[in-house]
Each structure stands twice: as C-alpha cells, then as structure tokens.
C-alpha cells in the first residue's frame, strides 16, 4: 500500500484544491542505499495509484515493484556516490523529482524500540532512520578504541527532510563528550578522537521536538577520508587538470599552514583529473537552487577510496588559475592576466588575498565570486583598488551580492556570491582584495572561485510547473492544454525581447510560442496534446530567439523601436521546481527550489470538458484604448455550466481582465483596457477558464463529484502601439 502521512497531507492540501490528480512524492524511506545493493523503499505522497515505473537521473539506478506497494531499487556497482533524482510514473502522470542518495558504506535501518536500549552498530555504517514523534530519541552504540578518529555526520534537512537533527555522544563511562547541530544547513557533523576504550553511545533527536514518519535521516559513522576542498574548484572539460586535495584521513602529508579542524591536522595530496576517463558531467542534486548543480563533474573517489560527500567540480570557461601564497599584502599580490577562473582559500581567520592585474581604459570586465553556489562556507568580500604610482591604493569599486531574484518565491535565485560589471576608468594597474566577511573564520574548507571575464550578454531558459505552490509534477491531458512557466535568466545585462518555443516534441504534441518583452523574466508557454497523442513522458526542450524565421518580429516592429539583433543562446534549457511548500504571507512568501536537467511532462487520458480559443491570435491595440477580445468555448462530454474567465500573463501596468461565458452560451467578448504606460511591442497573454465538472479516478464510477477545472486557452500576442 502507499502510505500517506497526515502532517504532510495537511501541509500540501492548500495547493491541491480539488483539481485533477497529479503524482506527487512527499518523501521516500529509506532515501538512500549502498553502491552495488538492492533495497526496498517506501514511497509516500499523493495520487500515486497505479505506479508503473520509477525514473532516475542516473542509469546506474533501476527499480521494479516489490511487496506491499514498495519498490525494489538497485544500484549498479560502477555507480559513483552522489545525490540523484527519482520520479514516480503512474496513472496520473510523473511526480516531482526527489533526492535519492547513493553511498559507499554498508547500510542498516534503525530498529525500534531504541529509546532506552541502544541499537548496536558495527562501523563503518550508514543508518537510515526516522524520528517518528516529537519525544522520539534514537539511541545507538558502537565500540571504539582510545585515539581512534571517528566521523559522525547526518543528512536530513539538506535533502528535504523536515528534521532538524541534534546528535550527542557519550563516553563508555556515561559522560557526554560531544554535541552537534546546524553544521551544514540544519544538519550536524562531528569528528573526534575517542578518549578511551569501550562502548560509546550516540543519541539523535529533533532539536525543536518535531516528529513524523517524514522526519527521515541518514546517519553515517566512519573513519574514512573527508575532503575540505579541491584546488582548483573548476576543471577543463577537454584536457587534464592537476588537482590538490585538502582534507583529513587522506593518508597524505600534513599541511601546517592551515588550522587544525576538530583537532586533526590538514593533509594534502595531488591528483590528475582526466575528463576522458571521468564520469560525464551530470545533474547530481545540489542542496538548493543556488548550488549550480547541473552539468558539472563530481569528485567522488580517489586512490580507490570513496567519499561520503563528493565534491563538485565546475567546468571552467576561462583559463584556470590557483592562488599562490603568500599574497597577504599589496606588494605580494599575485600577478594575473585576465580573463581567469582562479581558485583561492581563506585559509585562516583574518587571511587577506591580493591579486594584481592591468587594464586598459574603457575595457569592460565582469568580476564575480563562486562559493555559495558551489556549496562552500566561504563568504568572500571583494574590493577593486587602483594601484597608485606611490604604491598606495584607492578603492574604486566592490562586488555586490547577487541577491536580486526576478522570479519571486517560485524559484529562489538569490545567492551570497558577489558580482561586478566594471569599466576601467583609465589604463593602469589594479588590485583585487579578497577577505572573508567574518574575519574570525577561515580554514581549508573556505574555498572560493574568483572569476574575471569579458562581458557576455546571454540568457538561459528554465521551465517550472505553472501555478505550483509546492512540489508537483506536470501532466497534459489528451485533447487539452497545460501551462508551463518559463523563466528567463538574463545574464550580463541581456535585455532583448526573446521568443521561446519547444522542439523535439512527441507526435501529437504542440506548443505555442511565448514572448518575453524587454525586462520581462517570467512568461507562460502553452502545450497542447491532440487526442491522438500517445500516453507517456518526455523532457521539455526549449529554445529562445531574438529574431526568427517567420519574420513576425518585423511585422510587429513599431516606429521608434530598436530592431532586434539576431541571437540564439547556446546554453541548454533547464528544469526546476519547488522542493517545499511556499511559506509566509502572499507578499512575503519564500520558496526553496532546485534546478534539474529538464522538466518532465506526462501525457495522459481523461475527458476534458471544454476548450477556449481567443480570436484573433494577434491583437493590435493602442495605448489608452479599450479593445474587445472574443473568446470561444468548445464544450464536450455534456458540460454546460458558467466558465469564469481571466486574462493571464498580463504586461506590467495593465488592468485585470475577467468575464464569464454563461450557461448555454459559447462565447463572450472580454473588454481589455490598454493603459497609457504599458510597454510598446509584443506581449504573450492567454485566458484561463475555471469551472466545476464531475470527475472520478475510476472512469466507470457512477458518481463523479465536481472538481475545479482550470484550463488555459491558446495564447495570443497583444501588440501595443502608440
């Protein structure tokens, strides 16, 4: 059977709203398994009846049905440790992606009761457990010897569990010797040298005394290698890159220039990264959307040893450099020739790094840091200083946090990393000064990338489920339409109009192009499934153009407007979506989101009660006027109730437009008021129609209660003229 957890059913109910069913996964247990093993997992969520398969983002994971509604998941022996995506495919579509973790250690499950009698563990091990209730405390025990190095780490919050775990360790004599909470996000981490021989006890509980079957965790205890950083943190995808690994438990030479961590000295070793033999870049799920987790390499093993937490390696687009100490003073500044992708370290509290470069007057450069986006705790503060003839410096600019988020709560793009677009005021020598925002922090974990590159205006398209206020999949019914929200990530000041469309759609599927006006970052693309379309799932592929073959850009061109220069981005479109329900008031909502390689769309069969078609599909309107927009309704399956209409995807400063197609009627004309300050040019809008209509999951059911159908029309292009 598919188990539903009351706490999550209540939390998610506000965005289901008695609409058509759509597969959704809230959590899976266990949410990870060991390389080369097979494990039965429990899938919990909504509308999961009739599951036919599980889809994974890595071919090394496969699944088949098991007993009691569970699924048996197998991991191939050549699969690398990492966090991959899993989706459930069933009668009602394809679910949201959810993390599934592949690890190198032997795995066991927590066995209850263990509140008073500790569950015995043999190290190394990963325990899959649940804090079932607020008062639940899970106890474990393991044998240790004096001087043994032991690493204890928990993953819960990092991969969507509501658990806020705390761990405590007790010596064989019963005294508490360690405690950890909120080391990485809300997850704890301990690394210690055991003080005596004997049996140690570990407690794990929720810090805020929450609990439910959804409060899952993975507890790993081992003495293996832990990587703090990899230098450089970016690699060349065409030729080998020499890497320096810093960490503990590496069986390598000690590095005295770094502070000890948890009482252990840093050690380092060298490794040659060879892209020809490495696993191809993939979409290993990062913690949140700002982790830039799509299309990067992952360092998951070295010298035959697997890592519990692999390190991400970005693909560099500029020449790779590494920091050379000592560069703590302006006169010691490391000489660099831009462009570059440099990896540096805040290697101890108060560390200051200086870099020297020359620039010509009026050269335009983009300078940015990458730390937060690559899962580093570093929070670098960077200033740009002019080197004067007397060797003094004058600050001319500083990098600002990339905190702006044009997409709102549905997709969080903000990051602590900094960026500056800079035009050199004069020819001369300049310094980049890098410090940590908190001068009391710094060690081998605080790695950062400092990138200096030419201005490259560009954009990237991201598709997410339209109207979602929590994790959800997307399904288009045969004979119907569905809306997809498209985000335009504008890069380096790119501000042109873009038309976005789909390609490689399955037979029977059609998309209607959508237009991003200048400055617009979100629009809606409408997909349509013909009644002959085959049931199945496909990855949505998008392309955007600023000038296109049908020359509609010329048709819509208005006197006084600059003509677009033809440009198509080479960046692959991505998918994404929320990983937790939105929280907060409507005007203060925050969302936690995550990128994926693509947005998967399901095509399914169920009776669609009506369709809406606006005419014409290209509506010209002058500023300050009111124009009629006729809407036709094609009704079927005995449907004949009022349809509430609303014009959607409106340009800024346009008044809301609504109307109703009354019972017994098939059309209405919406009155569209075109404000005096609406941006000139093309805007993609569409009409949504909402009405009750009977539906039951069982098509043979005699009674079919009404649900709220919300169906988008074909889009139309509103061309605003002076």
C-alpha positions, 0 to 999 in steps of 0.5 A: 500500500502507499502510505500517506502521512497526515502532517504532510497531507495537511501541509500540501492540501492548500495547493491541491484544491480539488483539481485533477490528480497529479503524482506527487512524492512527499518523501521516500524511506529509506532515501538512500542505499549502498553502491552495488545493493538492492533495497526496498523503499517506501514511497509516500505522497499523493495520487500515486495509484497505479505506479508503473515505473520509477525514473532516475537521473542516473542509469546506474539506478533501476527499480521494479515493484516489490511487496506491499506497494514498495519498490525494489531499487538497485544500484549498479556497482560502477555507480559513483556516490552522489545525490540523484533524482527519482520520479514516480510514473503512474496513472496520473502522470510523473511526480516531482523529482526527489533526492535519492542518495547513493553511498559507499558504506554498508547500510542498516535501518534503525530498529525500534524500540531504541529509546532506552536500549541502544541499537548496536552498530558495527562501523563503518555504517550508514543508518537510515532512520526516522524520528517518528514523534516529537519525544522520539530519541534514537539511541545507538552504540558502537565500540571504539578504541582510545585515539581512534578518529571517528566521523559522525555526520547526518543528512536530513534537512539538506535533502528535504527532510523536515528534521532538524537533527541534534546528535550527542555522544557519550563516553563508555563511562556515561559522560557526554563528550560531544554535541552537534547541530546546524553544521551544514544547513540544519544538519550536524557533523562531528569528528573526534578522537575517542578518549578511551576504550569501550562502548560509546553511545550516540543519541539523535533527536529533533532539536525543536521536538518535531516528529513524523514518519517524514522526519527521515535521516541518514546517519553515517559513522566512519573513519574514512577520508573527508575532503575540505576542498579541491584546488582548483574548484573548476576543471577543463572539460577537454584536457587534464587538470592537476588537482590538490586535495585538502582534507583529513584521513587522506593518508597524505602529508600534513599541511601546517599552514592551515588550522587544525579542524576538530583537532586533526591536522590538514593533509594534502595530496595531488591528483590528475583529473582526466575528463576522458576517463571521468564520469560525464558531467551530470545533474547530481542534486545540489542542496538548493537552487543556488548550488549550480548543480547541473552539468558539472563533474563530481569528485567522488573517489580517489586512490580507490577510496570513496567519499561520503560527500563528493565534491563538485567540480565546475567546468571552467570557461576561462583559463584556470588559475590557483592562488599562490601564497603568500599574497597577504599584502599589496606588494605580494599580490599575485600577478594575473592576466585576465580573463581567469577562473582562479581558485583561492582559500581563506585559509585562516581567520583574518587571511587577506588575498591580493591579486594584481592585474592591468587594464586598459581604459574603457575595457569592460570586465565582469568580476564575480565570486563562486562559493555559495553556489558551489556549496562552500562556507566561504563568504568572500568580500571583494574590493577593486583598488587602483594601484597608485604610482606611490604604491598606495591604493584607492578603492574604486569599486566592490562586488555586490551580492547577487541577491536580486531574484526576478522570479519571486518565491517560485524559484529562489535565485538569490545567492551570497556570491558577489558580482561586478560589471566594471569599466576601467576608468583609465589604463593602469594597474589594479588590485583585487582584495579578497577577505572573508566577511567574518574575519574570525573564520577561515580554514581549508574548507573556505574555498572560493572561485574568483572569476574575471571575464569579458562581458557576455550578454546571454540568457538561459531558459528554465521551465517550472510547473505553472501555478505550483505552490509546492512540489508537483509534477506536470501532466497534459491531458489528451485533447487539452492544454497545460501551462508551463512557466518559463523563466528567463535568466538574463545574464550580463545585462541581456535585455532583448525581447526573446521568443521561446518555443519547444522542439523535439516534441512527441507526435501529437504534441504542440506548443505555442510560442511565448514572448518575453518583452524587454525586462520581462523574466517570467512568461507562460508557454502553452502545450497542447496534446491532440487526442491522438497523442500517445500516453507517456513522458518526455523532457521539455526542450526549449529554445529562445530567439531574438529574431526568427524565421517567420519574420513576425518580429518585423511585422510587429516592429513599431516606429521608434523601436530598436530592431532586434539583433539576431541571437540564439543562446547556446546554453541548454534549457533547464528544469526546476521546481519547488522542493517545499511548500511556499511559506509566509504571507502572499507578499512575503512568501519564500520558496526553496527550489532546485534546478534539474536537467529538464522538466518532465511532462506526462501525457495522459487520458481523461475527458476534458470538458471544454476548450477556449480559443481567443480570436484573433491570435494577434491583437493590435491595440493602442495605448489608452484604448479599450479593445474587445477580445472574443473568446470561444468555448468548445464544450464536450462530454455534456458540460454546460455550466458558467466558465469564469474567465481571466486574462493571464500573463498580463504586461506590467501596468495593465488592468485585470481582465475577467468575464464569464461565458454563461450557461448555454452560451459559447462565447463572450467578448472580454473588454481589455483596457490598454493603459497609457504606460504599458510597454510598446511591442509584443506581449504573450497573454492567454485566458484561463477558464475555471469551472466545476465538472464531475470527475472520478479516478475510476472512469466507470464510477457512477458518481463523479463529484465536481472538481475545479477545472482550470484550463488555459486557452491558446495564447495570443500576442497583444501588440501595443502601439502608440 
